[in-house]
Amino acid sequence: FAQTFPDFVNGTAAPTGTDGLATEWPALAPHGSAPALGVLTFGGRFMEGSKAVAWNGPASVAVGAYGGPFALFDGFGEAVVASAASEFAAWSVAASSADASAVGVGVLGSVESLPAGFSLETALTAGADGLTATVKKHGAALLADRGTVRDGDYATTYLGYSTDNGA
């Protein structure tokens, strides 16, 4: 899904600031007859707000500047993952302004203007082989979309790092 703005747009900030969305599309909500769902949400400065909980509407998902990718899943191995596919720092999630039971995705609510030609992409990946397999499939799709090839180097394959205090 892509939101593209051919012309400069001013005054886009949401009334709720970073906890809202300056633009919204798409909005995602489980169908009324859907089975009980869980949600895995990644959020926080260092993902300390990440959690897996029962779906209880948009409040189940980390939103705003500290929100991030999320996945809805059921107890039968089906899942859908949503994340930014471009402009990662501008992408966010929040309760939909059009449907209080839905999660909207779009431009972070504190963004006051968008330059001409700005485009924000959202990636959705569905799978039926479990949450872990769907998250891996989603990551592989994002890497392929950007032409990223893993080189098999020991450090990049097995090691990772994080910084502290915003360093």
C-alpha positions in Angstrom: 0.0 0.0 0.0 1.4 3.4 -0.8 0.3 7.0 0.0 1.8 9.4 -2.5 1.6 13.2 -2.3 2.5 14.8 -5.7 2.2 18.3 -4.3 3.5 20.0 -1.1 1.0 19.6 1.7 1.1 21.8 4.8 -0.9 21.6 8.0 -0.9 17.8 8.2 -0.2 17.3 12.0 -2.8 15.4 13.8 -4.7 17.1 16.7 -3.4 14.3 19.0 0.3 14.9 17.9 2.6 11.9 17.9 -0.1 9.5 19.2 -2.2 10.1 16.0 -1.7 10.0 12.3 -1.1 12.9 9.9 -2.4 10.6 7.1 -4.1 7.3 7.3 -4.2 4.4 4.9 -4.9 1.5 5.2 -6.9 0.8 8.3 -6.9 -2.7 9.6 -9.6 -4.4 11.8 -10.5 -8.0 12.3 -13.9 -9.0 10.9 -16.6 -9.3 13.5 -16.8 -13.0 13.2 -13.0 -13.5 13.4 -11.8 -16.0 16.0 -10.0 -14.7 19.1 -6.8 -13.0 18.0 -3.5 -12.1 19.5 -1.3 -9.2 18.6 2.5 -9.0 18.7 3.5 -5.3 18.7 7.0 -3.9 18.6 7.4 -0.6 20.3 9.4 1.6 22.6 12.8 3.4 22.3 14.7 0.1 22.4 11.6 -2.1 21.8 11.1 -2.4 25.6 7.4 -1.8 24.9 7.2 -4.9 22.7 4.5 -7.4 23.8 2.2 -10.2 22.7 -1.3 -9.8 24.1 -4.9 -10.6 23.3 -6.4 -8.3 20.6 -8.5 -5.7 22.3 -8.8 -3.2 19.6 -6.3 -0.4 18.7 -5.2 0.0 22.3 -3.4 -3.4 22.0 -0.9 -1.9 19.6 2.0 0.4 20.5 1.3 3.8 18.7 2.9 7.0 17.8 6.6 7.8 17.8 7.3 4.6 19.8 5.0 2.4 17.8 6.2 0.1 15.1 5.5 -3.1 13.2 2.7 -5.4 14.5 1.3 -8.8 13.7 -2.2 -10.2 14.2 -2.4 -13.9 14.7 -4.9 -16.6 15.6 -4.6 -20.0 17.3 -4.6 -21.9 13.9 -1.3 -20.7 12.5 -2.7 -17.8 10.5 -1.0 -14.4 10.8 -0.6 -11.0 9.1 2.3 -8.7 9.7 2.2 -4.9 9.0 5.2 -2.6 8.9 6.7 0.3 7.0 8.2 -0.5 3.6 9.6 3.0 3.1 10.2 6.2 5.1 10.6 4.1 8.2 11.0 7.1 10.6 7.8 8.7 9.4 5.6 5.6 9.4 3.4 5.0 12.4 0.3 3.3 13.7 -2.6 4.7 15.7 -6.3 4.1 16.3 -8.1 4.8 13.1 -9.9 8.2 12.9 -12.5 6.6 10.6 -13.2 3.4 12.6 -12.5 3.2 16.3 -12.1 -0.6 16.2 -9.4 -0.4 13.6 -5.7 0.3 13.6 -4.7 2.9 11.0 -1.2 3.2 9.5 0.3 6.2 7.9 2.5 9.3 8.6 3.4 10.0 12.2 0.9 12.6 13.6 3.5 15.2 14.6 4.6 15.7 10.9 3.4 19.2 10.0 4.1 19.1 6.2 4.9 16.7 3.4 7.2 17.7 0.6 6.1 17.3 -3.0 6.6 13.8 -4.2 6.6 12.3 -0.7 5.5 8.6 -0.7 5.0 6.3 2.3 4.6 2.5 1.8 3.2 -0.1 4.1 3.9 -3.8 3.7 1.4 -6.4 4.7 2.3 -10.1 4.7 -0.1 -12.9 5.4 0.8 -16.5 6.2 -0.7 -19.7 7.4 2.4 -21.4 8.8 2.5 -19.7 12.2 3.5 -16.3 13.5 7.3 -16.9 13.4 7.2 -18.1 9.8 5.1 -15.1 8.8 7.4 -12.6 10.5 10.4 -14.3 8.7 8.5 -14.2 5.4 7.7 -10.5 5.9 11.4 -9.7 6.7 12.5 -11.6 3.6 10.0 -9.7 1.4 11.3 -6.3 2.8 14.9 -7.4 2.1 14.0 -8.6 -1.4 12.1 -5.3 -2.2 15.2 -3.3 -1.4 17.6 -5.7 -3.2 19.4 -6.6 0.0 21.4 -9.8 -0.1 22.8 -11.4 3.1 26.4 -12.2 2.6 26.7 -15.1 5.1 29.3 -13.3 7.1 29.6 -14.8 10.7 29.1 -11.4 12.4 26.0 -10.4 10.4 24.5 -13.9 10.7 25.0 -14.6 14.4 25.8 -11.4 16.2 23.9 -8.3 16.9 24.3 -5.1 19.0 22.2 -2.4 20.5 23.1 1.1 21.7 22.0 2.6 24.9 20.8 6.1 25.9 20.1 7.0 22.3 23.8 6.7 21.4 
